[in-house]
């Protein structure tokens, strides 16, 4: 992040950049096809305004990813035992709903791996720590199955490949989690 002091004007410019970025990623079907020129035109800002906040397009993507990871990390402290899983999922999905426009555009492109790798790692580490007393023979396999499948459902939701709401996906994930990890040996 280049700007040291974030004031209301800077925050507004950054939001315009991130919204335009998400729209372009969807329109151009991938991060690699988005240029700074495209972005400043779409956001209706100057190149110098863009470069005041970011060095390149990838920094915009990284900031969006980091904001998501921050939400997950922030809530790790409240997720100390398996009984806290409902609140953990509620917080993740609340964030996704609040930022549905951006995630809908980014995750509906062909480039969602940029976001899912970091998210998967944080979620796997969080759940693994919380479930440390419940590890069994198939634990790791179940954990990766659950996380990868869950991420896939969210991506499919934003790509409009399935007709399930985020609330329905969240409820399904909670029940699946309980079946895989709380009812197991």
N, C-alpha and C positions, 0 to 999 in steps of 0.2 A: 504494500500500500504506500503510495507516494505522498499523498496529502497527510500532513502531520496533525492538523487541527480540522476536525470534521464539524463544520457548522451546518446550519439548515440548508444553505445554498449548495454546499458540497454533497450533503446527503441526498438532496433532490437530483443533482447531476448524476451521482452514482446510481440512483434508482432508475433514472432514464436510460443510462448506459446498460444496466443489467436487463431491463425490460426489452430494449432494442436488441440486445445480444440474444436473448432467448427467442425472440421472434425470428431473427435471422438464422439461428441454428435450425429452427423448424423449417423455414422457407427454403433454405439452401441444403437441407437434409444433412447437416453435419458441421461440426466445429471447424474443420480444416478448410471449409469453403467460405468462411466469414472473414472479411478484411476490415481493417480499421476504417477505410473509406466508406464501406457499406454501413458500418456501425455509426459513424458520425452523421452520415446522411439520414439514417433511420431515426436516430435519437435527436436529430436537429440541434446538434452542438458543433462546436469547432474542433478541429484536430488538437489544438492546444488544450482545450478543455479535457478532451479524452486523455492526452498525455500528462496532464496535471494529476490525474487520478490513477492511471495504469500505464505500464510500459508496453503492453501488447494485449492481444485478444485472450491469450491463455491465462493472464492474470484475472480477467473478468470471470472466466470459467472457474478458476481456482477459488476466487472469493465466494462465488455462489456455492461451490462445494464446501468450503470451509464454514460458511454460515449454517449449512445443514449439519455438518459434523459437530459444530459448537452446540447445537440444540441437543444432539445425542450425548455429548460429553457432559454438558451441564446437568443432564438428568441422570447420569450414572450414579451420582452420590445418593439419590433417592431410591435407587434400585439395588438394594443390598441383599434381598432374599427373593425367592421365587414368588412369594405372595404379592410382591410389588409389580408384577408383570403388567397388570391391567393399567396402572398409572403410567408405566413406561410407554406402552403402546398408545395410550391416549395422548400423551405429549407429542410423540412422533407424528401421529396422524393429525393432531391439531395444527402443528407446524405445516404439514403438507397442505392442509385445507386452506390455511391463511395465505399460502404462497402458490396456490393451485395454478394461477396463470403462468408463472415462470416455469414450474415443473411440468406442466402440460406441454408447453412448447419445447422444452429441452428434452424431456424423456420421450416425446413422440418422434424425435429425429432418430437417425440411425447411429447416433453417437452417445448413448447413455452410459457406456462403460466408464467414461471419465468420472461419473458420479458414483456409480455402484461399487467400484473397487474400494474406495475409501469408506463408504457406508458399511459394506459387508465386513470389513476388518474391525471397525468400531463395534458393531453389533455382535459379531462373533466373540470378541474379547469380553464385552460386557456380560453376555449371557454365560460364557464359559466361567467367568469369575463367580457370578451369582449362583451357578449350578454346580460349584466345585464339589459339593457333597453328593451329587447325584450322577457323577460320571459312571458309565457302565460300558460294556463292550461296544455297543453301537452309538455311543454318545456323540463322537465327532461326526460320524456319518449323518446322524439325525440332525445335528446342529447345522451342518452345511446344506443339507436337504431343506431344512426349514428356512434358513436365511435366503438361499438362492431362489427358492420357490416364492417366498414372500416378496422379494425384490422384483421378481418376474411379474407377479400379480399387480404390483403398483405400476410398473412400466406399462403393462397391458391396459390398465385402467386409463392411464394418461394418453395412450395411443388409441384409445377407444376400440380396442380389440375384444374387450369383454364388457358386458353390461352389468357391472357390479359397482356400487358406490364405494367410496373410501370407508364409510361406516360398515358396510357389509364385509369388505376385505379385512378391516380391523377385527371385527367380531370373529371371522373365520380364523384369522391368525392367532387370536387369543385361545380359541378352542383347540386348534391344532397344537399350539405350544403346550397347553396343559396335557393333551393326550400323549405327545411325544416325550415330555420331560417330567411331568408330575405324576403320571400314571405308570411310568416305567419302573422296572426293577431297581 
